[in-house]
Amino acid sequence: MNASVLTLEADLDREDHAIDTLHLLDAYSADPMGDGHPLSDAARRDLIPGLRQHPTTHVFLAYADGEAVGLAICFLGFSTFAAQRLLYVMDFFVQPAHRGRGIGKRLMEAVGNRALELGCCRLTLEVQENNRHARRIYAAAGFEQAVYVPEAGGAICLHKPL
């Protein structure tokens, strides 16, 4: 990696961190492996205030030579079976021009280190089935499909829009 890379936990009360978070999430939303289109005006308006108000929000930013190029938005959860905290990685994104340079790895390391500091028993995330690039990054970081009881098969993620 040629660029100087800095990863940090964002302070959303800082205007630059808030702007970088919004910019990167909008880029991720527009990505085919994100939502496929930019954030709505309402989401752009409400994102930062909503993240600030949510009590378990943890946002991580990656900078290459001072430019915001990577983002992880995470939320603290709780594993009932382990009776311990977990950290859910809701959004994980590196700008396409900066992929393949180890930035995703550095960003995931920052997330994992913070999860350990918070006393979490695991990290969890979901990934689109055909997002092979992200799946390689996650596998290299130690992620695998959750299997709790082998006879039950692997866990799958479902959602129900409201």
C-alpha positions, 0 to 999 in steps of 0.5 A, spaced: 500 500 500 503 506 497 498 511 501 498 513 508 492 510 511 489 512 518 483 508 521 479 511 527 473 511 530 469 517 528 466 523 532 459 525 529 459 531 533 465 533 528 463 536 522 468 533 518 467 526 520 459 527 519 460 529 512 465 524 511 460 519 514 454 521 509 459 522 503 461 515 504 455 512 505 451 515 500 457 512 495 456 505 498 448 506 497 449 508 490 454 502 489 451 495 486 453 491 492 450 497 496 442 499 495 444 500 487 442 508 488 444 514 492 441 515 499 434 519 499 433 526 501 430 524 507 436 519 509 441 524 507 437 529 512 436 524 517 442 520 517 447 523 522 442 526 527 439 519 527 446 516 528 448 521 533 441 519 537 442 511 537 445 509 543 450 504 540 452 507 534 460 506 532 462 509 526 469 508 523 473 511 518 479 510 513 483 515 510 488 515 505 493 521 504 487 525 508 482 523 503 476 519 506 476 512 503 472 507 507 467 506 512 464 501 517 457 503 521 456 498 527 451 497 532 452 494 539 448 488 540 447 482 545 448 475 544 443 472 548 446 465 548 453 467 550 450 473 555 455 478 552 455 483 547 456 483 540 458 488 535 454 488 528 457 491 522 451 494 518 455 498 513 462 496 510 465 500 504 471 502 501 471 507 495 472 502 489 478 506 487 482 504 493 480 497 493 485 492 493 490 496 497 489 493 504 484 499 507 478 494 508 483 490 512 485 495 516 478 498 517 476 491 519 482 491 524 479 497 527 472 494 528 475 488 531 479 492 536 474 496 538 469 490 539 474 487 544 475 493 548 467 493 549 467 486 551 464 483 545 464 475 544 463 476 536 462 481 530 456 479 525 455 482 519 451 480 512 453 480 505 450 480 499 451 473 496 454 475 489 459 480 493 465 476 492 470 481 493 467 483 500 466 476 502 474 475 500 475 480 505 470 478 510 473 470 510 480 473 510 478 477 517 475 470 520 468 471 518 464 465 516 457 463 515 454 462 522 452 454 524 450 453 531 448 446 530 450 442 524 444 438 523 440 445 523 444 448 517 447 454 516 444 461 518 441 465 513 439 473 514 432 475 512 428 481 513 421 484 513 420 491 510 415 495 514 
